[in-house]
Amino acid sequence: PLHAMLVAFPIALGLSVLGADLAYWWTGDGFWPRVAGWAAFGAFAMGVVAGITGTVELLIVPGIRNRTASWTHFVLAVMLLSLMGANWAIRIGDPQGAVLPFGLLLSALAAVLTGVTGWHGGKLVFDYQIGTSAGARSRPRG
């Protein structure tokens, strides 16, 4: 389950963007927009890597692709990755000017969508035991 191991990075970095945006809003220190820009880049880049592994797992493992929650998680993750990419793109030229209001808004929206997307991913693990040893034993042979 490579996807499950990799998603921690874009989640942590994506939430760090929101934290850095809030820190800039609070302090006005120009350090925080640069942090947010690099974190946005990392969230997007690692999100692409996690997304590729998740897509491969979705397409090659029948136990995953047969679940509606898998497809819901996939669609939400693509939307989230698009938000992360847009959040990074607006920060490239002017990190400080991008924070308020659009950077902060995109960061907050991405944080909410991260929670919803993660809930669907967690549902796959906890309800259907996808990517666990128990899930491997409960899959039908053939």
Salt bridges, closest charged atoms under 4 A:
ASP21 OD2 - ARG91 NH2 2.63
